[in-house]
Amino acid sequence: MMKQPTLFSFSLFLLFSSTTLAISPAPAAAPKAPAAKTPHTPKAAAPSPKPLVPTLPQSPDSPDSVPDDITRILKKAKMFSTLVRLLKTTEIMNNINSQLITAKSGGITILAPDDSAFSNLKAGFLNSLNAGQKIELVQFHILPEFVSSSNFDSLSNPVQTVAGKDPARLPLNVNALGNSVNISTGVVNATILGVVYADNKLGIYHVDKVLLPLDFFVTNKAPALAPSSLAKAPKAAKENSSDDDQEEANQDHNKSGALSLSNVSGTKFVSLGIALMAVATMWS
């Protein structure tokens, strides 16, 4: 009799366990991971114009400063002492500094030969120039406008300089090809080696030679004789020839002993007359 309750209790336990497992909720599914967003790739900016001349490592990087002292800029590059001296002695330095401070537009471009370029000139060349020629030489290295390193190919030849724009006296031609900028003056061919300084008003470029103006080496030809002078020349020659012929003839007559009336002076005629009168008196 004791086994029946035990079996009954065990049966209830199994029934209750199976019912519990049947109604247990299924575990919730894991949430789906959000889809990865494709990152936005910004469009590449248009490349800026490539400079035609490289920047020198000695260049002072101060594009935001006001270039009110050309001397400071050139001295910092440590290779333009001769040019600085010429700018000072000709007083062009003060004019450039004043223009850069007061000018609201335009600008200036300086083609700067280094000390080595000046040392390659003929010995005593600078000392042989007068004050006016030294001023012209410095002005010939200055353009009255700002030219960026990428715009040399836009210049029209002959290029205007502060010294003037006379193609017969002061030609300055610029030829930009690839990354090379060459300058010809009719006397020398120079190359721009790099940028010394550049902002929106002032550009200073290093050149390997002194730009000598053709004006220094043009010799003035002697003026041609006037046509009237040329026309009179044969006549004068003929007269001289006649005089020479007459003199030679007179010499021949004298050598031969012949007497020419043209050679007898008035004194001889008077002496001859007196002698005849004396003879006549003796016979009378």
Secondary structure, 3 states (H helix, E strand, C coil): CCHHHHHHHHHHHHHHHHHHHHHCCCCCCCCCCCCCCCCCCCCCCCCCCCCCCCECCCCCCCCCCCCCCHHHHHHHHCCCHHHHHHHHHCCHHHHHHHHHHHCCCCCEEEEEECHHHHHCCCCCHHHHCCHHHHHHHHHCCEECCCCCCCCHHHCCCCCCECCECCCCCCCCEEEEECCEEEEECCCCEEEEEEEEEECCCEEEEEECCCCCCHHHCCCCCCCCCCHHHHHHHHHHHHHHHHHHHHHHHHHHHHHHCCCCHHHCCHHHHHHHHHHHHHHHHHHC
